[in-house]
Each structure stands twice: as structure tokens, then as C-alpha cells.
Amino acid sequence: MTELSVVRRNLDAMYAHREEKLARYHLDEEALFARAEDRLLAATTWSAYDSALYDLLASFHDSHLTYHPPQTAAPAQGYTSFRLGFTTVLAHDDLLVATSELAGVAPGDAVIAIDGKPTAEVLAAAVAGRAWSRPEAAKAAFARTWTSVLYPKGDPPRKRSIRIRDRGGAEHDIAIVPHEAKG
């Protein structure tokens, strides 16, 4: 696979203490790449595809190794950026609304479910998918980024939903249709 060839070439050219990491953690580099290739071939979503590459690099136990998916990874025409109409921040283990353009959602509201899944489960999945970082860092990164999504150009975004608890303690279900980000 082209992506794995690029990763190997970059490791060869730029990863000075690669052999030390392989020895210290008793890693079989060929097995790591074979597992990554299997996961890439089995991926049915871009998230699963990117996750396979992230996990390959994380297996080296070095936070300096990163993967940045290219804007034109696939399809060839690239991606369109969509926004959900609000932003969130992490406060302890609570996902709080920071800004909102949505009716019925105000700054300070707690997001208690995303697409029908309790927020705690969603945050745990974000941590599991980011083995290379501290759990708090993975959760904070999720809080900053999950309300901006990329879809292949021409594909409509899927509708989303959140359940919030407002500052008065009342819970509300909010349906969201992502809107295309401008500029």
C-alpha cells in the first residue's frame, strides 16, 4: 500500500532512534506493518482508515511520530468541511457547550449524549483511539474538534443529535443538520 510505503520511507529517513524503540518494546516491525495493512484493507470509513495509521505510529511509543491525513486522501476531489453549529470544551469529564448558534443550546449546557451514546462512552472511545496521548489530552482534543467534520466532496453530511442538560437541570434532545463551513 502506498501509505505504508510512505510511512516506512519517512521512518527510514527521519526516525533516528527507531531501532532502540523496537528493541526496548520488543516490537516486530514487520508484524506491525502487516497488521496495519490488514486494518487499512478492512477499513470501511475514513476514520477507521486513519485510525489504522495512527495506531501504527503509536505502537512505536513515541509522541513525536504523527500522521496527518492529506486533504485529498480520497476521494481524489478532497473533502468539504461542515460545522455542527456549536463548540465544546472539556471541564473535568463534562463536555460543555462553549459557543452556540443552535436554538435551545446555550453556553454552559452539558452535552450528555452524542448520537444516542452517553458522552462518557464517546470520550472513552476517543481515548482508546489515541493510545499515544494521555487520556486527558485525547478528551480535550475531542472536545475541540468533534463539532467540525469532513465529508468527501459531493457527499451530504449525516444528521447528528445531542442530548443536553441545561443549567437548570432539564434535558433536551437536539437534532442537528451540519452546515457547510464558509472560509
C-alpha positions, 0 to 999 in steps of 0.5 A: 500500500502506498501509505505504508510505503510512505510511512516506512520511507519517512521512518527510514529517513527521519526516525533516528532512534527507531531501532532502540524503540523496537528493541526496548518494546520488543516490537516486530516491525514487520508484524506491525506493518502487516497488521496495519495493512490488514486494518487499512484493507478492512477499513470501511470509513475514513476514520477507521482508515486513519485510525489504522495509521495512527495506531501504527505510529503509536505502537512505536511509543513515541509522541513525536511520530504523527500522521496527518491525513492529506486533504485529498486522501480520497476521494481524489476531489478532497473533502468539504468541511461542515460545522455542527453549529456549536463548540465544546470544551472539556471541564473535568469529564463534562463536555460543555457547550462553549459557543452556540448558534443552535436554538435551545443550546446555550453556553454552559449546557452539558452535552450528555449524549452524542448520537444516542451514546452517553458522552462518557462512552464517546470520550472513552472511545476517543481515548482508546483511539489515541493510545499515544496521548494521555487520556486527558489530552485525547478528551480535550482534543475531542472536545475541540474538534468533534463539532467540525467534520469532513465529508468527501466532496459531493457527499451530504453530511449525516444528521447528528443529535445531542442530548443536553442538560441545561443549567437548570437541570432539564434535558433536551434532545437536539437534532442537528443538520451540519452546515457547510463551513464558509472560509 
